[in-house]
Amino acid sequence: MKTKNPAFTNEPSQKTPTATLAGVMLLLVTAMITAAPTVHAADIIPAETSQLAAADTTPPADVEKVKAVAGESQVTLTWNAATDNVGVKGYKIYYGTKPVVKDGDTYDLGPIDAGDVLTTTVKGLNNGTTYYFAVTAYDAAGNESENYSVEVSATPGHGSADSTAPTVVSATAVDRQTVKVVFSEAVTLPTLSPETAFTIKNDSTQALLEVRKAVKYTADSTGKTILLTTAQQDAGTNYIVTAGLQIKDLAGNPIVSGTSDTAVFTGSDVIPTTAATQQTQQASADTTGPNLVSASAPDNTHLIVTFNEPIQLSQNPTDNFIITEENNADKVLTIKSVTLSDDMKSVTLTTEEQKAINYNLYAVDLKDKANNLINVDNNATVFLGGKSAGTQEASGTQQTQTPLTSAPEDASQLSASKAGADMVKLIWKASPNTAGTLAHYMLYQGNDGTNYGTGAAIDPTATSTQVGNLIPGIKYFFKLTAKDAAGNESKGIVTSFTLPQTGPELGLLLLGSLGLGKLLKRRKTRR
């Protein structure tokens, strides 16, 4: 097996075996004895003659552009066609419940032969479990790509894979050089020259109005709004804005040409001095990705991570972070949930119980508001695992302290309000914290006011936060408690909220359960 040590980077591809004919037979035996979910796929790689194997020793190129979309107990994978000096015979799917992060690691499920296709569906998966996937190509002689594709992941959940294209809902002139375009769901802009994805015409003369910039509107946390900077509009004139096929939703569905890709707005005479216009200017000038600043564990099940600027998380935010033990990269710490702070500059990770040892933290696929990927030179750090109540580590030794017995006072005046189609904003009055022992707040979410899920730690200086991926029409209960470093926790205060139902958009909110798959960034193996 040819492998090399991986590193976290924005360059694609990882590690994989070079298959010989004997290796193919071994894979056949492995596939026969491995219990794995079924897929839409052909039979296992057929054995070929020794003459063919001897004549062709060049493996196919690595598989690129792998994507994963989760559905009900299944994940659908797509990828670009690989090339080969003779011809690609088919593709193999490697997958498992743990990422491959170290030389010599293997996936604990599969491999599966998908046959000569560019898409396949892995079925029989467990809802709520994150699966990691990589794809290779093989030829008729049994040669296999020397590297795994870039790893992607997805978490199956209730509902079906997203196949609904985004639509343009409205367009409004903010000022005489800025237009706000709202879509039916969160969309992505093309990386290069995003302004070319839009055209604007005078509704009467059909004359083109130049589109000079296109950026995400940072004030809209749902990701549905785009700001366009235009040439000066004629006040009172009707314009038609059209979004091109380059505009896609988070599942990769492109907008459909027709009436659903256009909207009409009236030109404005307002001088462009608004915050919205300033944002387009600032975002267009921003070409630097965010940096990871620090990470600290307030207790043994939480980690607070800060960045130098506001960030965007992927649809499955737990995929944006990987934690391994510093002295044993095989040991991956499970991340249960991620909560983004109100200013979007920090996140609180809820983890399985940490040991009082050093851990490596990696942030992957994070973006800033200008859609710049996190700086690969500043996307990792080392932190000391949180300690259990009553202990602290000093000078490399663990010392017992007299534990605190009285929890900090509760915060007060907890209230909730709508912050987006699937998001609630919570605000409260800070705890008096008379003894000065408040380490952090804990926020819990439930559906009956009695039972709550695993809480998320919130910075002790915060007085507000946002909770997303909620379903309209369902009543949610939120409990906020105050906790000290020794683990003493207050009784807590509770509020509830029900997001209004919005008809067809309800189905779109189910996308919150679809893990679209992260890219685990590593340096490409050099031959």
C-alpha positions, 0 to 999 in steps of 0.5 A: 500500500502506497501512502504518505503522511497527510497534512491539512491544506486546501490542496486536494487528494489523499492516500490510497493503495496501488492495486495489483492483480493479487490485490484485486483478489484480496479485495474480492475476499474482503468484500465477501466477508465484510458486512456493508450496506448495499448500493446502486452498483455493479459487481466486484471488479472482474479478474482479467488475464495476466497478459492484460495486467502485464501490458498495462501498469499505469493507474488511472488518475485520481478522482476529483470533485467528489460530493456527498448528499445525505438522505433517509438512511442513505448517502448519494455520491457524485464525482467527475470522470477520471482519466486513464492511458487505456480507459477507466473500467469503474470506480470504488467507494471506500467509506467508514465511520471515522475519517482517515487522518493518518498514514496507514489508516483505513476505512472500517466499511467497504470498499464497494465497487460502483461500476462504470458510473459517476454517481451511486447511492450507499444505502442501509446507513444509520440516521444521525451517524456521520460517514466518511467517503473517498473514491478511486478509479480502476482500469481493466488491468486492475490498476487503481488510482494511487490516491484516495479522492479528497474525503467527503462526509455526510450524515443521513437523516430523516427526509430525502436528498435535496433536488429542488432548485433555488428560485429568485424571490425578490429584488429591491434597489437599496440605493442607486448603485445597490440591488438586494436579490433574495432567493428561496434558500441559501445559495452559493456564488461562483468563486471567480467573477461572481458578478457575471452570474447576474444580468440586469436589463431596462424593462422598456429598452432592454438596455443592459445595466452593468453589474460590477460586484456580487457578494453575500449579504452578511446581515442575512444569516440564512444565506439567501440574500445577495447584494449587487453593485451596479452602474447608476440606475435611472430613478423610477425605471423598472429593471429585470434582474436575471440569475444565471445557472452559476447560482446554486443551492448548498446541495449543488442544484443550479437555478432553473432558467425561466420565470423563477430566475428573474425579478423586477425592481424599480431604480432608486435615486438614493445616494449610495452611502448605506451600510449595505453598499459599504459591505459590498466594497469591503467584501470585494476588497477582502481576499484573506481567509480567517485565522484560528486565534485560540481554543480553550476548554472550560470543562471536560465536555466543551471547547471555545474556539475563537477566530480573528473575524466573523466566520461561516459554518457549513451545513453540518458544522461538526464537519468543520472541526477535527480533534485528535490526541496530540500524541496519538492521531488515531484517537479522534475526539467526537464532536457532538454539536457546534454553536456559533456566537452572536458576533460569529467570531467564536464557536462552542464545541460540545465534545465527548469527555476530554482527558486532561491531555493535549489535543490537536484542533483542526478547522477545515472548510470554514469561510469568512463573510467574503467566502474566503477559505480559512488560512491553511497556515493558521487553521490548527492549534493545540489545547489542554483538555478540560478537567473534571470538577475539583481539579486543575493542572499546574506545572504539569501535575494534577492538584486537588482543590476544594470544590466550589459548592454554590453555583453562580446566580442565574441570568434573567429576562430570557426571551426569544425572537425570530432571526431567520426562517429556521433560526431563533435569537435568544437574549438575556440579562447577565447573571449578577455573578456576585462571587465572580465564579461564572465560567460560562453559561449553558444553553439547552434545547428541548421540545416539552419543557422538561427533557433537554438535550446536551447543552452548549457552553456560551461565553460568560460575557455574552448576553445573546446567541442564535440557534438554527436548524429549527423547524417552523410549527414546532414549539421549542423550549430553551433553558439557560443556566450559569456554571462555574469551573467546578461544575456547579450549575444553577437551576436555569431560566426557561423560555419557549418559541415557535417559528411561524410556518411558511408553506412551501419553505417548510420542506427546505428546512429539512435540509438541515438534516442533510450533511453535504460533506466536508473536504478534509484538506491535506497535501497531495501525495507526491510520487 
